[in-house]
Amino acid sequence: MQSQSDSQRKTFSTIKADSSWSFEGLTRKDTNYLTHSYHRYPAKFIPQLARRLVQENSQKGEWICDPFFGSGSAIVEGLMQERRACGSDVNPLACLITKAKTTPLNRITLRGEISSVLHDLERMPKCLGSGFYGALPEEVLGWFEESTPPQLAYILNRIEEVEDQDILLFFICAFSHILKGCSYWSNESVKPYRQPDKFLNRHVDPVGRFRKHLLMMEERNNELIGSLPQRVALRIEEYRNVQVADARCIDAPKESISLVVTSPPYMVSYEYRDIHGLSLKILKNFFGKIPPRENFIGSISRKLARAYLRSRTANDIVEQLVAKNPGLGMSINSYFFDMQECFLRMRELLRSGGRIAVVIGDTSLRGVPILNAEVFSEILSDEGFQQIRLVKREIPFKSLPTLRDPKSGRFVRIGSSTKLSMAYPHEYILLFEKP
Ligand SMILES: C[S@@+](CC[C@H](N)C(=O)[O-])C[C@H]1O[C@@H](n2cnc3c(N)ncnc32)[C@H](O)[C@@H]1O
């Protein structure tokens, strides 16, 4: 007799890609429209994809939830469609970005603050003492050219004088965005990778970068005011509830949510805490405690004891990886277990008839296929969700980093000498319903 997991796998192998979900014609400009361009973030949702899921699976005024909101793409799109939007991310920077992206600011007040800040920055002394590092911690100084940290400290000092908390958030978001560009951090790398020749033929110019980004954000804020439904813009705190929290403990009333829409973290693809290390360390006064790596689902550092997995495919994958590398086997076991716990929490929060849309691709580690989509489908079915639809979508090459080191499973720099494999030429949208 065929088991449930055998039939799931067969189903996945026969699904044809649905081109209406690939959004092939979109340019980077299209996906960076409105406030989506406020801050870089790895593995962002294509906003148009999040929007379509929201439109097709929820109604105006209902709550949608993204338990891994990252830079808040789904939260922005939900609010734009007049939904109420909540969610969690364990990364405090994600919450800061998401709040900044969804807080419409009075254009006249904002103009006044920007003029005042830029006016003061133009008067920045040419020779700042090289020992003037303000709040910049010593551990980050090596990431910058010698003249950069004093200038960054000067900008940060000036920003901190802004009294309006929403406008302060806007400035901090702009400042955080420019940090990597001002540092030796390699532009193409998703890991802390130093590129010592980055500024050989050009100036770092932190103030110039900050000004340019701020002015772009100002334009986008003005567009946001014109695009957000009035009732949402006027009562944003009622419509939005974004928390720095673990997805498994997100705080919301039971059975209050109509749609969960999310792209979860992948196993060992990104170390989110490391990727945002510069911002988290330099802006630590705004964040309070920086969560340890182990709190991030998918981190290689997370190694729970073996636990019961509600998916036969998941158990097979864990066995195979444990045989090749016990440490990695424990990490994948933790990853599947964490996601299982997260889906259980979502089940509690969803109303009857509410839906969950998970956007996820399969990968491979040490030659073992990591069939995330199959595993998640099995777990969701075992937790009592009913499958509504499985969509396979091709990922246009330009929209996501698609190169992966086949041994470690991590995304790698284009041009690196390692033999690379396509990370996910396609991914799946799993659409399930709570009966
Ligand atoms: C693929 S990204 C989401 C990107 C997002 N869809 C966007 O458009 O920006 C996954 C996110 O999961 C977050 N994350 C990892 N572990 C988490 C946990 N235990 N609870 C909540 N969020 C977590 C990461 O910080 C990261 O922001």
The ligand as a Gaussian input file, in Angstrom:
#p B3LYP/6-31G(d) Opt

LIG

0 1
 C       13.120000      34.274000       4.324000
 S       13.221000      35.496000       5.559000
 C       11.687000      36.328000       5.377000
 C       11.783000      37.409000       4.352000
 C       10.477000      38.158000       4.187000
 N        9.464000      37.340000       3.556000
 C       10.672000      39.441000       3.393000
 O        9.967000      39.676000       2.422000
 O       11.572000      40.217000       3.761000
 C       13.015000      34.553000       7.018000
 C       12.977000      35.373000       8.311000
 O       12.754000      34.458000       9.376000
 C       13.302000      35.065000      10.543000
 N       13.391000      34.076000      11.628000
 C       14.326000      33.113000      11.831000
 N       14.054000      32.426000      12.948000
 C       12.912000      32.943000      13.467000
 C       12.118000      32.639000      14.609000
 N       12.472000      31.692000      15.475000
 N       10.986000      33.356000      14.809000
 C       10.634000      34.363000      13.967000
 N       11.380000      34.716000      12.884000
 C       12.489000      34.004000      12.625000
 C       14.626000      35.624000      10.054000
 O       15.113000      36.623000      10.941000
 C       14.236000      36.154000       8.676000
 O       13.923000      37.506000       8.756000

